[in-house]
Amino acid sequence: MLLLAVHTCGSAIAFKALHQKFALRWYEQLLLAGLVPLVLFSELVQPIVLPRLPFFPLMLISMYCSVGV
């Protein structure tokens, strides 16, 4: 998940350097902001609460990202 965060920030910085008028739309900002609690849930809460469902975080993140596409 750290790799995802680094990639997202690096992509935003590189894109902003290429395009001077770079700005995320409100729904793109909302989608990225909602990813933070989802990742925290997937990494911290889910292993404690639902240890028998190891692929549940992957399913949640996949579904969440598909909404943004």
WONOR-V627488 format. One record per residue. RES is the residue in three letters. PSI is psi in degrees with one decimal (NA if undefined). D_CENTER is the distance of its C-alpha to the mean C-alpha in whole Angstrom. Layout:
res:RES psi:PSI d_center:D_CENTER
res:RES psi:PSI d_center:D_CENTER
//
This chain:
res:MET psi:-30.7 d_center:8
res:LEU psi:-37.7 d_center:10
res:LEU psi:-39.0 d_center:11
res:LEU psi:-43.9 d_center:7
res:ALA psi:-42.4 d_center:7
res:VAL psi:-41.4 d_center:11
res:HIS psi:-43.0 d_center:10
res:THR psi:-46.8 d_center:8
res:CYS psi:-42.6 d_center:11
res:GLY psi:-40.4 d_center:14
res:SER psi:-42.1 d_center:13
res:ALA psi:-40.9 d_center:13
res:ILE psi:-44.1 d_center:16
res:ALA psi:-41.4 d_center:18
res:PHE psi:-37.8 d_center:18
res:LYS psi:-33.6 d_center:19
res:ALA psi:-33.3 d_center:22
res:LEU psi:-37.0 d_center:23
res:HIS psi:115.5 d_center:23
res:GLN psi:-30.3 d_center:24
res:LYS psi:41.2 d_center:23
res:PHE psi:126.6 d_center:19
res:ALA psi:135.9 d_center:18
res:LEU psi:141.8 d_center:15
res:ARG psi:165.2 d_center:16
res:TRP psi:-37.3 d_center:15
res:TYR psi:-26.9 d_center:14
res:GLU psi:-39.1 d_center:11
res:GLN psi:-39.5 d_center:11
res:LEU psi:-41.8 d_center:11
res:LEU psi:-44.8 d_center:8
res:LEU psi:-37.6 d_center:6
res:ALA psi:-35.3 d_center:8
res:GLY psi:-19.6 d_center:7
res:LEU psi:-28.4 d_center:4
res:VAL psi:-52.7 d_center:6
res:PRO psi:-31.7 d_center:9
res:LEU psi:-43.0 d_center:7
res:VAL psi:-41.3 d_center:7
res:LEU psi:-42.4 d_center:10
res:PHE psi:-45.1 d_center:12
res:SER psi:-36.2 d_center:11
res:GLU psi:-31.5 d_center:12
res:LEU psi:-47.2 d_center:15
res:VAL psi:-45.2 d_center:16
res:GLN psi:-43.7 d_center:16
res:PRO psi:-25.5 d_center:18
res:ILE psi:-45.1 d_center:21
res:VAL psi:-43.9 d_center:21
res:LEU psi:66.3 d_center:21
res:PRO psi:-19.3 d_center:22
res:ARG psi:-2.8 d_center:23
res:LEU psi:77.3 d_center:20
res:PRO psi:-23.5 d_center:19
res:PHE psi:4.9 d_center:17
res:PHE psi:-44.0 d_center:15
res:PRO psi:-39.1 d_center:12
res:LEU psi:-40.4 d_center:12
res:MET psi:-43.9 d_center:13
res:LEU psi:-46.9 d_center:11
res:ILE psi:-38.6 d_center:7
res:SER psi:-44.2 d_center:10
res:MET psi:-42.0 d_center:11
res:TYR psi:-43.8 d_center:8
res:CYS psi:-31.3 d_center:7
res:SER psi:-27.7 d_center:11
res:VAL psi:-34.2 d_center:12
res:GLY psi:-16.2 d_center:10
res:VAL psi:NA d_center:13
//
